């Protein structure tokens, strides 16, 4: 199986898990992701600004 096919298979499995996740759980997870991004925004910006 090629790398792209493996990637597609994993993405499909992840989408199915996300689909089965309750909206409350999704909300909690996304809030945590936002917190991490907020905490690391300067580090993220520096990474994008590097040449």
Protein Blocks (a to p, Z undefined) as FASTA:
>chain_A
ZZklmmmmmmmmmmmmmmmpcfklmmmmmmmmmmmmmmmmmmmmmmmmpZZ
